[in-house]
């Protein structure tokens, strides 16, 4: 969700408050909207005061949403890793699925979609 951040300071020469706006997050660039007598900065639905004028669009800073980069280990898609169970009586296969994430054939992975076998493979790489 987008957030509108407002920075304001008092200009003693002009005897008024000077405001600047920035929009963080979201995918839509900033724009202003008037509904009836109410003025808004979008996205984020920041309602302007009746005494404020609509700011120029180029004066609104825009910082779009950027997804976090996954720190996935460099794993070959066709490689299968064999990991022994905690008791040492079974061997589980850990491999990469179609979506690019690791999957294990153990029961724990079936319930939680994560297991210590996957953790062991990622820590070893």
N, C-alpha and C positions, 0 to 999 in steps of 0.2 A: 504494500500500500504506500502511496505517495505521502510525503510530509512536506508541508510548507514551513520554512524557517524564516523568521522575520528578524532583521537587525535594524535597530533604530538608534539615532543619536540626535541631540539637540544642537541646532545651528544657531548660535547667539546672534550672528550678523543678520540672518534672515528671520530670526525669532520664530522658528518653527521646527518641528521634528522632521528629520530626513529618514526615510525607511528604504531598506533594500530587501529583496525577497530572493529565496533560493528554494528550489524543489528537489528533494532527495528521494530517489526510488521511483518506481513506476516506469512505464514504457512510453507513455504519451508525453510529448513536449508541452511546455506550459502554454496556457491561453487564459483569457479573461472571459467572464460571462456575467451578464446582467439579467436578473430575473425580477421583473417588477421594478422596485426601487432598490433592491439588494444587489451588491456587486461582489463577485467571487473571483479568486485566483484558482484555476484548475490545473491539473488534478489535485485533489486534496481538500477541496471545498473550504478554502480559507476565506472567511467573510470579512470584507473590508468595512471600515467604519464609514458612516455617512459623510464625514468631513474629508475623507481621503479621495483622491482621484485615482482612476484606473492607471496602473503603471504601464509603461511601454513594454511590450513583450520581449524586446531585445535586452532590456535591463533586468529581467528575471533570470537568475542563474539556474541551470538545469544539470543535475547529476543523475543520469539514468541508472536503473537497476543493472548490476552486473553480478551474475551468479558466481558463487565460489568455485574455484578450480579444484577439482578432485585431485588428491595426491595419490592416485592409484599407482601401484607398482607396475613396472614394465613387464607384463606377463604375455607370453605368446598365446594366441587364441587356441592353438591346437595342442598345447602341452598339458599333460595330466600330472599332478603332484600326488604322491602317495604319502599319507600321514598315518602313523600308528595311533591307536586309541590310547586313552589314559591307562587302561589295564594292560595294554600290550598284546591283547589277543586278537585284535582286528586291525585291518588296514582300510582306511577311507580314501577315496579319490576326490581331490579338489581340482576343479577345472573352471574355465571361463565359459559363461553362457552367451547367448546371442546378444544380449544387451551390453555386455562388456564387464559385468560384475562376476565375482567368484561365487561358486556354489559347491556345496559338499553333499555327499550322499548319506551323511549320518542323520540320526533321528533328531538331534538338537537343531540342526539346520532346518529340518522340516517344520519345527514349531516356531523357532525364533528368527529364521532367515539370517542367522549369524551363529558361528560356533568357534571353538578354540582352534580347530584345525585350519580354518581360514586365517585366523589371527597368526597362527604359527607360520603359514606359508608367506603371508605379507611381511612378517617381521624378519624372515630369513632372506628376503630379497632386497 
